[in-house]
Amino acid sequence: MPPATAMPIPAESWLSTAIARIEADFQRSADTHLIALPLPAFKACGIDLYLKDESTHPTGSLKHRLARSLFLYALCNGWVAEGTTVIEASSGSTAVREAYFAKLLGLPFIAVMPRSTSPEKVAQITFYGGRCHFVDTAAAVYDEAMRLALQTGGHYMDQFTYAERATDWRGNNNIAQSLFVQMSLERFPVPRWIVVGAGTGGTSATMGRYVRYQRHATQVCVPDPQGSVFGEYHRTGNSAITAAGSRIEGIGRPRVEASFVRSVVDRMMVVENADSVAGMRGLSALLGRKVGPSTGTNFVGMLTLAHEMRAQQQTGSIVSLLCDAGERYLPTYHDAAWVNENFGDCAAACARFQALLA
């Protein structure tokens, strides 16, 4: 059964109390951990790798930060008020987190998602009291979300437009500021590279703007999964192009999203699906716990950069994100039969990955 609905908010102070509830939820959550990866072969060459573990948020994902920012942005803009139906277009990850905050405020929530969304994510949205509305393709979520907002008189949250502007990129305890504070006592406190995937593009925009604002000599790399449009857009600047879409949940898109800020990304790296799966498996073995496929994509990007740095006799640190825990992907990306059916034989990719680790 879904958890009990949050206590009603008094009508005379609804906005103030709603913001206070979100801020109190933030105060109850300790900052996420920074993990130093045990890779002695790189450490001996003066290259340190780290992962900021975003799986420790209350809803278990990096998207918890985005959902919190989107709700505060909508509340302070006057777009969401008492009784407003909140609607989001999503592949499932952000919708789970938005369902959590909608429940916190006692608001109805509808997630518009492709029919192919994993049952685990559907179950999580339902657990938080949200309703799932399915469409046939990922490209159809946008128009259907807008239609539902008009039909219900609700608010379409539109993460793909507002992700890059809902977060204060100059600081205010955003993910970039948190990362640099945690790195301050490390051997190389200012990373040479920050590696982040892009779904909306909000995280890469925050990282890229923050390092420029703080005048850090840090570059931002976005490893883009096979089938996503962002790599080609970064290369050409053509925002009208489309692609088949990513098969790696949480990152990559079939169209260029408004929140992906091309000019603050220093490097794009296209990662094959099999390599993302190999990275996920290898990192899971290294840490002794399961990680998700988008974290596997990030790890492939980190190791590629580390090998380049070693070849060029460069030293420094590389930091990325552990986006979410892998347990929710046990029936899919962590299931050998499912992977073989959807991506084919990944043995060669796993061998390449082990060579990268060695």
N, C-alpha and C positions, 0 to 999 in steps of 0.2 A: 504494500500500500504506500501511496505517496506520504511524505512527512507532513506533519500538521502545518497548516498555514500560519504565517507570521501574525503576531498580534496586530489588530487594526491600528492604523495611524489616525490620531485625532484630526478631524477635518480642518479645524481652525489653524493648525500649524503643520499641515501635511508636508509641504515642501521642506521646511526646516527639519522635521523629524525624519523624512526620507533620506536626506543628505547625511544626517547624524547617524542613521543606521548603517549606511554604507561606510562611513568613516570609522565607526566602531568596529565593524567587521574587519577593516584594514588593520586597526590597532591590535586586534586579537591575533593577527597572523604575523608570526615572526618572519624576518627576511629569509629568502631562500638561500640554500647552502651553495658555496663555491667548492667544487671538487677538483683537487689536483690529480690528474690522471697518472697512474703508475706506468710510465713509459721511459725506463732508464736509458734506452739507446738514444733517445732524443735529448733527454736531460743532460747526458754526458757531452753532447754537442752544444749545450747552451740554449736549448729550445724547450720551453715548458708549456704544457697544454692543460687547459682547465675547462670545466663545464659548470655553468650555473644551473642548478637543479630546480627547474620550475615545476616539477611534479609534486612539490610539497605544498602548493597552494591548496586551500580548502576544497576546490573542485578538481585538483590534480593536474593542472595544465598552465602553460604560459598564457593561454587565452583568458585566464582569470583576471589578469591585469587589464587586458583590453576591455573585457565586459564591464569592469568597474569604471574605467574611464569613460566608456560610452554612456553608461547610465548617468554619471555625474554631469557629463556634457549635455545630455538631453534634458536633465532636470534643470540645470542652470540656464539653459536656453529657453525654457518654458515649453518644450515640446512634449514632455511627459508630466502629467498631473494625476491627481487621485482618480482611479478607475480607468486610466488609459490602457488600452490593449497594446502591448509591445509586440512588434513583428520583426523578425530577422530572416534574411536570406543567408543560408549557411550550408556547409558540408557536414555540419554536426558539431564540430569542436567548439566554436564560439557560442553556438546556440545552447549547449549544455550550461555554459557559464552564465549566459544571460538569463536562462531559466532560473538559476540559483538566485540572482539578484532580483528578478521579478517576484519570486516567492518571498524574498526578504521584505519587499515593499508591498506585498499583497496585490500585485498587478497581474492581470491575465497575460499569458505569453503564448505566441504561436511561432513555431520554427518552420520555415519553408525550406525543404531539403529534397535532394534527388532520392528516388526510390531505392537507389543502391546504397544509401547510408547504412552503416553497420547497425544491426539490432542492439548492440551494446550502447551506442550513442542515443538511439531512440528511447531505450529503457531509462537512461540517465535523465533525459529531458522530461519524460513522464514522471520519474521519481520526484523531480522538483516542481511538479504541478503544471508543466508546460504541455502544449498540444502540438503534435507534428502534422504538418500539411505537406503532402508529397507531390513532386512533379517528375516528369519523365527524364529530364536532362539537367545537368548543372547549369547550362546556359539559360534555363527557364526560370530560375529562382528569383531573379531580380524583378521582372515584370509581375510575377505572381505575388510577390511580397508587397509591391506597390498597390496592386489591385485589392489585396486583402486590407491594407491600411485604409484605403478609400471606403471600402465596404463596411468596415467596422468603426470608422472614425478614429482609428488608432494611430500609432506612430511607427513608421518603418525605420528601424535603427540604422540600417545601411552601413555596416562595418566597413565595406569596401570603399566607401567615400570618406568616412569620418575617422577612420583609425589613425591616420597620420596627424590629425589636428586635435583629437580629443585628449592626447597626452601632452603634458608640458615637457617639451624636449630639452629645455634648459636645465632641468633638474627636478626639484620638488619630489625627491625620492623615486624618480622613475627607474626603470630597469638599468639604464646606462649609468646613472649616478651610483646606484647600488653596486653595480659591478666594479666600478673604479674604486669605491671605498673599500670593498673586499680585497681588491688587488694591491692595496697600498703598501702592505708589508711583504710582498712577494719579491723574488729575485729581480724580476722585470715588471715593475708595477704598472707601467703604461704599455698595454699590449701592442705588438706590431700589427696583429690582425684581430678583428672581431668577425666571427663567422655566424651568420644568421640566415635561415631560410625566409621565404616571403610567401605569405598567403594573401593577406590584405596589403602587405608592405609597410604596415605601421611600425613594426619593430625595427626594421632596417632604416626607416626614416628617422626614428628617434635616436638610434645609435649614430647614424651619419651626421645628423645635426649637432648632437651633443659633443662629439669629438672635435668638430670644427669650432663650436662655441667655446669649448675649453682649451682650444689650441693644442690638442694632443696630436702627436705624430703617429696616429693609429689609422689604419685603413679598414674599410668594411667590405667583406666578401659575401656574396649571396650565392650559395650553391642551389641551383634551380633544377628540380626534377624533370626527367624526360617527359615531354608532352606539354610542358608549361610554356606560356607565352613570354615570360619576363626576360629570359635570356636574349631572345631575338629583339625584343623591344629595347633593351639596354644597348644592343649593338647598333640598331638602325634608327631609333627614335620615332618609329612609326607606331603611333598609339592606336591605329585602326586595325592592326593585325590581330588575328585570332589563331588559336591552336586547338589540338584535340583535348587538352586538359591533362592534369596530373593524375597519376595513379597512386601517388604517395599522399596519404591523408594529412590534411592540415596545411600543406604548402603547395605552391604552384597554382596557376589559374588558366582557364581557356581564353580569357580576354585580359587586356591591360586594365588594371583597376586604378581608380583615381588616387588611392593612398600609396601606391608604389611610386616613390620619388627617385627617378632614375639618376639624377644629378648628384645624389649623396652616396651612391654605391660605387665603390672604386673598382670592383671586379665581379663579374658573373662567372659561374662555373656550372656547366650542364652536367648532371649526374644521371647515369643510366639507372633504371629501376632495379636491375639486378645488383648494381653496386650499392644502392641504398639499403637493400635487404642484407647484403653482405656486411655493410657497415653496422647495421642494427644488430646482427648476430654477433659480430666480433666485439662490439662495445659491450653488449650484454654479458658476454663471457668475461671480459676484462673487469667489469664492475661487480660481477656476481649477482646481477639482478636484471630484469628485463627492461629494455627501453623501447620507445616507439619508432616507427619507420622514418619520420622526419628528423629525429635525432641521428639516425643512421646516415641520412643525407648530409647533415652537418658534420659528422665525424669524418666522412670521406673527404669533405672540403678541408677540414683541419689537417688531416694527414698529408693531403696533396701539397698544401702550403708548407708544412713542416719539412717535407722532402725537398721542396724548392729552396727553402731557407738553408737547409744543410748543404745542398749542392753549391750554394752561393756563399757559404761560410758566414751566414748571418746568425745572430743570436737574438733572443727575445721570446715573448710569450704570445700564445694564440688562445683566445677565449671564445667559447661557443655556448649554446644552450642545450640542456637536456629538457626537451619540450614537454614531454609527458611520460608517464610510466607505461611499460609494455604489457601489463596484465590484460588491459582491455583489447589487445590485439592478439591474444592467444589463439582464438579460432581462425585468425586470418594471417597476418604477416609472420607470426611465429609458428604457423602450422605448415610443415613441409609440403603436404599435399595441396593445400590452398595456393601456396606460392608457386608450385610447379604448374598448376592449372592456369594461374593468372599471369605469371611472368616467365614461365619456362624454367629450365634447369639453371640454377644459380651457382653451380659448382665452380665454373671458371671465374666468376666474379669473387667468390669466397677465397679462391686461391690467390687472385690478384690482391685482395685485401690483406691476406696473411703476409704477402710479400711486402706490402706497405708497412705493416706493423713491425716486420722483422728488420 
